[in-house]
Amino acid sequence: MKIVFITYEQYPNGGAAANRHIALMEALSSLCEVELLILGNNTNYIYANSNFKVTYINFKYKRGIYLVFKSIINLLFLKKYIKKGTTSIFYLGTSGLILLPIIAISNKYNIQLMHERTELPSLNIKSVFSKLDYYVYRNFLMHRFNIIFVISKALKKELSLFPKMNKDQIHILNMVVDFERFKNLKNNSFNYSIAYCGSMRDNKDGLKILVESFKKVLDIFPLSKLTIIGDNNTRYFKENIEPIINHNMLNENIILAGLVSRNEVPNLLALSNLLVLSREDDVQAKYGFPTKLGEYLATSIPTIVTSVGDIPIFFKDKHDIYLSKPNCPVSFADKIIYVFNHYDAALTVGKNGFDIAEKNFSSKIESQKIFKFMKL
């Protein structure tokens, strides 16, 4: 059996989506043949030590109406790359127009068509064209998938309301972590160090709240350091986070690590005593689930996260994680101070968090869910 994953997105080194997909494909490659087919403007990034095949179809394109022409071009390319021996196609994209040729190929060769959603589909609609694309995707294409995997209960409920959708098509595929990436990490000595790793293109992870709460932590623990891992050259960071750091003279206590490779992330996280995620209580948090949380827990380092979405379903405060009120810098600061004041107990919490994550979010376990449906 063979499964072909198809994406038209770029694969940023260290990005959450890339980490999730690579972890799934690596685990699946021990069960069946796996290929990742990347369409569009991508640099040929070599996945070191990967057991799945990566094929690039590179051609120049633009956004907007050019996606229509790209869709036609993709159909020509897909005829070449999707063979009759393919059991399943797993579409990782979000565009309905790009999906059209994929549906055509799956129908022609009677190939099972799978899909995943980790966010509410309407979340990133910003233009007239994207509204049209979403309308086509929602009303005419979504029900054509044999299987749709979603990351949360709320998202499963929402997608079941789409036209012609059958709830039996929709299944939960939890957040995914490759625990092999986090083996044999060296624990850092206790020095009041905190770390955040993630996107800084917007405020979905509540980075502004994190910085505000860190100011309050410094009143109690003035030697604390906060390491921020990710691309700090984004417009959002420059306009919303950097001014707060500069205005409050936090430059000596906040370390901007910048964008690092996915291979460097585990060791960089291991340099900290505490990992944090102050995600806001919004639409994205309600329907999604942060991949970085699983990576945090895979280190066994104590972790603080806001109580949003499905997170409280899996974790218990002060037992396997520390849960904070969302949208509240004071609450988040209080949690950090509490952990530093009870750090011996926090180490046990970190180990418990690892156990919960390994049981629920291991790529080896979650990949078997996909494989099970391939055999049906």
Secondary structure as UniProt FT lines:
FT   STRAND          2..7
FT   TURN            13..14
FT   HELIX           16..28
FT   TURN            29..31
FT   STRAND          33..39
FT   TURN            48..49
FT   STRAND          53..57
FT   TURN            64..65
FT   HELIX           66..81
FT   TURN            84..85
FT   STRAND          88..91
FT   HELIX           96..109
FT   STRAND          112..117
FT   TURN            121..124
FT   HELIX           128..136
FT   HELIX           137..141
FT   HELIX           142..144
FT   STRAND          147..150
FT   HELIX           153..159
FT   TURN            160..161
FT   TURN            163..164
FT   HELIX           167..169
FT   STRAND          170..172
FT   HELIX           179..182
FT   TURN            183..184
FT   STRAND          193..197
FT   TURN            204..205
FT   HELIX           207..220
FT   TURN            222..223
FT   STRAND          225..229
FT   TURN            232..233
FT   HELIX           235..236
FT   HELIX           237..241
FT   HELIX           242..247
FT   TURN            248..249
FT   TURN            251..253
FT   STRAND          254..258
FT   TURN            262..264
FT   HELIX           265..269
FT   TURN            270..271
FT   STRAND          274..277
FT   HELIX           283..287
FT   HELIX           291..298
FT   TURN            299..300
FT   STRAND          303..306
FT   TURN            309..310
FT   HELIX           311..314
FT   TURN            318..320
FT   STRAND          321..324
FT   TURN            326..327
FT   HELIX           329..341
FT   HELIX           343..361
FT   HELIX           363..374
//
